[in-house]
Amino acid sequence: VDWTGDLSGTASVLSFPLTAPVTVNARFVEDDPFVVVTPTTLSITEGTTSTVAVTLSKAPPAPVSATIVRLSGDSDLSAAPTTLNFDSTNWNQPQTVTVSAAEDADAVPGTAVFQVSATALQAASFTATEIENDARLTIVSGGNGSTVPTGVTVHPLGSTVALSATPVTGYHFNGWLGDAAVPAAIATTILM
């Protein structure tokens, strides 16, 4: 809204004391087209892909190229293609952007924010979250023996990991604490 006449301003509500005849004109301008992304949040299991659909709110006055960039976050998350073209014939036809969550060696989920923008259009963003398919196994031996594996290791969810313990001379194995299949056995397994 743009008020003109004896009063002016851009507020949607205009208040003033009426002490004389006043002429006020309310001018309305058409909204510029803007980018629309659906959905605006998505979760992607590591090693797989998901998609978002991109359209415009209305036909652009001239053909436009929209670019997709990662603004921040985990570099294991990526989007393709990086350019979409819109014009008066396809502005409302969803164009697909594929978001990939690369397989990685950690057990830490990642998040990234992507933006879809074009000259003279209001941009839109979406957030992608990587769902981990790995789990971290931490083994602490206490120094009076050794274990296999040892320390912190990362394994695929659902996998079975063999565990073994070897005490040093003068000590005996007293058991596993946690989720070992057979806690009293020197050699056992754990399901990740």
N, C-alpha and C positions, 0 to 999 in steps of 0.2 A: 504494500500500500504506500502511496505517495500522496500526501495532502497538498493541495495548492489553493491559491486564492488569497483571502485576507489572513489565513493562517497557513502555516506550512510545517512539515515534519514527516517522519517515516514510521511513527508508532502506529500500531493497529487500532489503538483507542486514543482519541484526542479530546482533551478536556480543556475548557476555557470559560471564563465568565462572559455571559452575554449582556453587553451594555449598549450595543447598537446593532443595526442590521449587519449581518456578516454573510459572505458567500464563501463556501468551502466546497472544493471539488475533491472527490476521492478517485484517484487513478489506480487502476490495477494493471499489472503487466504479467504476461504469460511466463510461467516458470520455464527455465532452461531445462533441456533434457538432462537426466542424470543416470549414472550407472546403477544397475540393480543386480545384486548377487544373491543366489539362493542355493544352498543354505549359507548362513554367515558363520556357522561353526560346524566343524566336522572332525571326527575321530577316525584315524587310519591305523590299522595294525601294521607294525613294522614289516617291511617286505611286500606290502600291497599298495593299492591305489584307491582313491575315491574321486568323486567329481563334484564340481559346482557348476551351476548354469548362470550365464551372464546375458543380460538384455539391457535395453535402455528404457527409460520411463516413457519416452515418446520419440517420434522420428527426429533425427538431427537435421538442421538446415542444410548440411553438406556432409559428404562421407567423412567418417572419423575412424581413426585407428586407436584402439584401447590397448594399453600395455599392462601386463601383469608382472609385478615385482614383489620379492620378499622384502618387507620393510625391516623385520627383525626376527630373531629367534634361531632355532635349530637349522643348521645347513643340511641336515639329513632330510628335511622336508623341501620339496621343490614342486613347481607348477609348470605345466606346458599345455598349449603353446603359450608364448610370452606376448603375442599380439593377436588381437581380434579386430575384424573390420565390420563396421556397421554403416548402413545408409538408410534411405527412406523405404527400401523394400524389405530389409531384414532386421530392423531395429527391435522388433518384438519377438523374434525367433531365437530361442535359447541357443547360445553357443557354449560348448562344453570346455571346461578347463579341467585337466586331470592333475590331481595332486598326488604325489608319490612320497611314501615314507621309506627311505632306503634302509636296508638291513645294516645294522651296526653291531659293534662288539661290546657295547655297554648295556646296562640294565636300567638306564635312566630315560624316562619318557621325555620327549621334546615337544615344544610348541613353537609355531611360527605365525606371524601376521603377514598377510599378503594384501596388496592394494591393486585395484583395477582402476586405471585412470585414463582420461583422454582430454585433449585440449578443449577448453570451454565447457567441460562437463564436470559436475560434482562427482568426485571419486567415491568408490565403495571399497570396503575391506572385508576380509574374512579371516578366521583363525582356524588353523589346522593343528590338531594334537596327535602326536604319535603314541600309539598304544604298544607298549613293550611286549615282545614275545620271548624275552630272555629273563632269567632270574639270577640274582647274585647269591652265591654260596660262600659263607665265611666260616672257616674252620680255625679254631684257636686250640693249640695243643698244650699250652702251659709250660713248655720247655723241658719236660721230662720224657720226651718221646717225639716221634715224628708221625705225620699223617700224609696220606695221599688221597685227594689233593691237599694242598696246604695253602693257608692264607685265603685270599679272596679270588674266586673264580666265577665266570659267567657261563651259564648253560641254558639251552633252549627250554622254555616252559614245557612241561610234560615229559621231559627226558628223565632217565634214571641214571644217577651218578654213583659209581662204586666208591666206597669209602674203606680205607684200611688204616690201622694204627699200629705202630711199633714202639713199645716202651724201651727206654734205655735200661742198661743193667742196673738191677737193684729196685726197679719199679715194675708194677704190673698194670695192665689196662683195666680201668674201672668202669668203662661204659661211655656211650655217646649221650650228650644232652641235646634235645631238639627233636627233629622229626625222622631220625634214622629208622629204617624198617625193623631192625633187630638191635635195640640200643645196647645190649650186653655183648654183642659179637664184635670181635676185633676187625672182622671184614663184613661189611653190610652194604646196603644201598640207601639212597634217599631219592624220593620222587620230587622233581622240581616243579 
